[in-house]
Amino acid sequence: MLSGPGADLGYPLQIDAEIRNHEHDQTDFPTDAAIDYLFVRLASLISLVMRSTGRMTT
């Protein structure tokens, strides 16, 4: 058995995971169209940042 500061660090994390798995007020996943839209927006943002920092050309 471990002792000392931080030895029981994993126990509260396990409780949090159990609580999160039992939450019923979660919304459903978005539709495929919404996921595609968000993917395109995120890809555009990454592209913009890479071009503005000189890490990507055209």
C-alpha positions in Angstrom: 0.0 0.0 0.0 1.3 3.4 -0.9 1.6 6.2 1.6 2.5 9.8 1.5 1.1 12.8 -0.3 -0.9 12.0 -3.4 -1.0 8.2 -2.7 -4.8 8.1 -2.8 -5.1 10.4 -5.8 -6.8 7.8 -8.1 -9.7 7.2 -5.8 -11.5 10.6 -6.2 -11.0 10.3 -10.0 -12.7 6.9 -10.0 -15.7 8.4 -8.2 -15.9 11.3 -10.7 -15.9 8.8 -13.6 -18.7 6.8 -12.0 -20.8 10.0 -11.5 -20.2 11.2 -15.0 -21.4 7.8 -16.4 -24.7 8.1 -14.6 -25.7 11.7 -15.5 -29.0 11.7 -17.3 -29.2 15.4 -18.3 -26.7 15.0 -21.2 -27.8 16.0 -24.6 -27.6 13.6 -27.6 -24.8 13.7 -30.1 -25.4 16.1 -32.9 -26.5 14.9 -36.3 -24.0 13.9 -39.0 -24.5 17.2 -40.8 -23.6 19.1 -37.6 -20.5 17.1 -37.1 -19.5 17.6 -40.8 -20.1 21.4 -40.4 -18.0 21.6 -37.2 -15.2 19.5 -38.8 -15.0 21.9 -41.8 -15.0 24.9 -39.5 -12.2 23.4 -37.3 -10.2 22.5 -40.4 -10.6 26.1 -41.7 -9.5 27.5 -38.4 -6.4 25.3 -38.3 -5.6 26.2 -41.8 -5.9 30.0 -41.0 -3.6 29.7 -38.1 -1.0 27.7 -40.0 -1.1 30.2 -42.9 -0.9 33.2 -40.6 2.2 31.8 -38.8 3.9 30.8 -42.0 3.7 27.0 -41.4 1.6 26.4 -44.5 1.5 27.9 -48.0 -1.5 27.8 -50.2 
